[in-house]
C-alpha cells in the first residue's frame, strides 16, 4: 500500500471517489435517460412538441428512482465518508 504522503495515495482516493460518484448517480441518471429516450420517440411519432410533456414524466421517474434507491445511495455515501474520515490520521503522518 502506498504511503499517505505519496501522490499515488491521493490519486487512489480520487479514483475511489469517482467510482462512488458513478455508483451513486447511476440509479438516478439511467432511468431518467431511458424515460427521456422513450418520451422523445413518442413526441417524434406524434409530432407533439410540448416541453412540459417530457419534463413531468421524467421528474416522476426520477422521484420514483430516488424513493427506491435513495437509502442505498445514502448508505454508500455515508460509508465512503466514514472511510475517508478514518484515513485522516494516516494522511497526517
N, C-alpha and C positions, 0 to 999 in steps of 0.2 A: 504494500500500500504506500502511496506517496506521502511524503511528509506534509504537514499542514501548511508550511510556508512556500511550497513549490507551486509554480503556475499550473502544473497538471492537476493538482488537488482542486484548485478553484475552477478549472475547466471541467473537471468531473462533476462538481456541484452544479455548474451551469447546465451541463448536459442533462443531469438528473432533473433539474428544474424545468427544462424544456420538455422533457418526456412527461413529467407530471402535468404540465400545462396542456399538452396534447391529449392526455388521458382525461383531464377534467373538462376540456371543451368539446371533445368529440361527441359525447352523448347529447349535446345540445345542438351542435352545428350540423351533424349528419341528418337528423330528422327535419331540420329547417331547410336543408339543401334539397332533400327528396320532396318535401312539400312544395318548395319553390319550382322545381322542375315539373312536377305534376300539374300545378296550377298554371304554369306558363304554357304547357301543352294544351290545357283546357282553354285558356284565353286565346291561344293561337287558332284553335279549331273553331271557336265560336265567335271570333273577332270582337270579343269584349275587352276593352282596354281600360277598365276601371281599376285604379290603383288600390282602392280600398278592398276590392275583391281578392287581391293577392296578399295584402297585408294582414287582414284579420285572421284568415285561416293559418297563416304562418305563425302569428302571435299565439294562437290557440295551441298549435303543435309544440311550440317552444315552452309554453306554460305546462302542458302535459309532460313533456320531457323533463322539465325541472321538478315537477311533482314526483315523477318516477325515479329519477336519478340524482336528485338534489342531495339526499342523505349520503349516498355513496361518494359523490363528489366532495362534499364537506369532510367526510372521513379521510379521503385521500389527501386533501389539502392539510388537514389537521395533523395527520401522521407525518407528512413531509415537513411541516413547520416544527413539530416536536423533534424530528431528526436533525434539522438544521440548528435548533437551539442547543441540542445535546452536543453538537460538534463545536460549539463556540470555545470551550476550554482548549480543545485541540488546536484551534486556529490561533490562540494567543500564545502558544509555546514558541 
